């Protein structure tokens, strides 16, 4: 595992873990990196100092190193609260989001709160057809079935 400090085109900085340097490169090439604060997909590695520990001394938690599970700003806290509400009150439908949202809108299936994934053109088509959808400021956590 490798940790990188990342920065988006809006100037937000955050840390993220990757399986390897090549895994980061593959995700970057595929456009699967987004800012955890604003959702921008223009994300790149930021300058960072390596963290090195020696066998002689036990590693000490550096207070200046951000902890990923604790939001750093009001915006991060708001996004985290929104994510918790969405996940607690909605069903994750993954790639079936478009078909299920359209089927509910057309009365072909009972309405319920859902969230999932859609391409920009698909989301635009849903909105143009009057289907009530909105983008979320975070990527859904991948759920294994």
N, C-alpha and C positions, 0 to 999 in steps of 0.2 A: 504494500500500500504506500501511496505517496500523497502528501498534502501540498496543494498549491494555493497561494493567495491569488485570487482572481479579481479583475476589475472590469466594469462595464463601461460603455461609451458615455454614460451619464455620471461617471466618477464614483460609483458605489464600489466598495471593496469588501470582499468576503473570502472565507477559506472553504475549500472543498477537498474531499478525499477521492483518489482514483486508484484503480487496481495497479496501474503502472503508467509510466510516461507515454507509452504508445497508446494506452487506453484513452488518456486525455486527448492525444492527437486525433484519434479516430472519432471521438465524440465531437471535437471541435470541427473537424472536416464535415461531419454529418449535420452540423448545425443544432446539436442537442444540448448545448450549454446555454443557460439563461441566468440572468441576474436574480438572486433570491429576493432583492428588494423591489425592483421595478419591472422585472420580467423581460428586460432587453435581451435580445439574442446576440448582441455585439459584445462578446465576452472574450477576454484574453488573459494570459498570465501576467501578473504584476511582478515588479521587482521584489525579491524577498531574500532574507538571510537564512541560510541552512540552520537547522537545529541539530546540534551534535551533542551526544552524551558519551562519556567515557565509562569504562568498567570500574574505574577507581572511585567514582562518586556516584551516588544514587541520583537519578534525574530529579530536578526540582521543577515544580510547575511554575512557569514564568507568568506573573500576574499580568504582563502586557500582552500575552498571547490570547486572542479572543477564543472563547469557548463556543463551539458551534451550536450547542443546545440553548444558550442564553442569548436572546435578542439584544442587539447593541443599541438600537434607536427606537423611537416611537413608531416609525414606519415599519420596522422589522417586527415589533410587538403586534401592531395592527394586522400585518399579513399573517403572522403566526395565529392570532386569534381567529381571523377569517378562515384559515385553513382548518383549524380545529372545529369550527362551527359547520363548515361544509362537510367535512368527513364524518362528523357525528350525526348530521341530519339529512344526508343524501346517500344514494347508492352510487358507487363507482361502476360505470359501465364500459370504460375503456374505449376501444375503437368502435363500439356499437352506439356511441353517443348520438351521432347524426340520425341514424335510423330510428332509434328509440324516441328522440326528441320530436322528430317528424310524426311518428306514429301516435304519440300522445297528443300532439297538436291537432292531428286529423281525426281524433276520437277512436283510433283503432286499438288503443290500449289504455288502461287506467293511468291517470296522471299521478306522478310522484316526483319527488326531488331527485335529480340525477346530476352527475358530473362525469366528464370523461374527456376524450380527445377528438379534435376535429382539425382538419386543415383550414387555412384561412379562407379559401374559396368555398368550402362547405359551410363554415360558420356564416359567411356573408350571405350565401343562398338561403340559409335558415332565417336569418334576420330579415332579408328582403321578402320572404314568404310570410312574415308575421309571427314566426316561432319565437317565443321569448327566451333568448339566450344572451349570455354575457361572458366575456373572457375573464378568467381568473388570473390574479397576479402571481401565480405559482404553478409549477408543473405538478400534476398528480403524482403521488408516490406510486411506484409500480407495485401492483399487488399480484402475488403468485396465486394461481388457482389450481 
